[in-house]
Amino acid sequence: MKDDTPSADSIEDRRLITELLQNWVVWRDAGDWERFRSVWHPDGVMMATWTQGTGDEFIAISKEAWAKGVNILHFLGGISIDLAGDRAISQTKMTISQRAFVEGIEVDVVCTGRFYDFLEKRQGRWGIVLRQPIYEKDRMDPVTPGAVPTLDRALLESFPVGYRHLAYLQTRIGYTVKKDMPGLKGAEVQALYARGATWLAGKPL
């Protein structure tokens, strides 16, 4: 009979990865940039709606955004980790919350989805090689009850359904939004899953 009991090493790897994923959110949202840098490998890449680049580039543009008053926060839910030696794929349920003025009205946009992470253990240290969010659904709510922004319907509907309100807000505050991010269903998310399987099989990213 096959023994499916996890090894002590795999239990420890899962613990370290879970801690890393939690630290990402706490340190990023707190602006603790030097500790936040430690969750990435030097070649690690962040893919977001409003910016794409290395971990260091993400830190630099996040600092600039903070200075301009950009307000983005994250909250995590459950975590699932697939391990293959010194490589892993993790999926973490999350929400992205951003506050800004849209069409003269202060609003909160909340987007629900998953962080889909490619991780690797190098010289005994786990780090992120690629973080790709999956955007499942979002909504926009006025901060002051009864205050309703009048949205440009054509602009709103030009963005994917999973993050169209988030994209609308980010566009209105001056960012160029990437329009082909993976959502709950579709070719983009299926391609991401295929890349994950390739990563776990030991092939180049």
Secondary structure by P-SEA (a helix, b strand, c coil): cccccccaaaaaaaaaaaaaaaaaaaaaaacccaaaaaaccccbbbbcccccccaaaaaaaaaaaaaabbbbbbbbcbbbbbbccccbbbbbbbbbbbbbbcccbbbbbbbbbbbbbbbbbcccbbbbcbbbbbbccccccccccccccccccccccccccccaaaaaaaaaacccccccccccccaaaaaaaaaaaaaaacccc
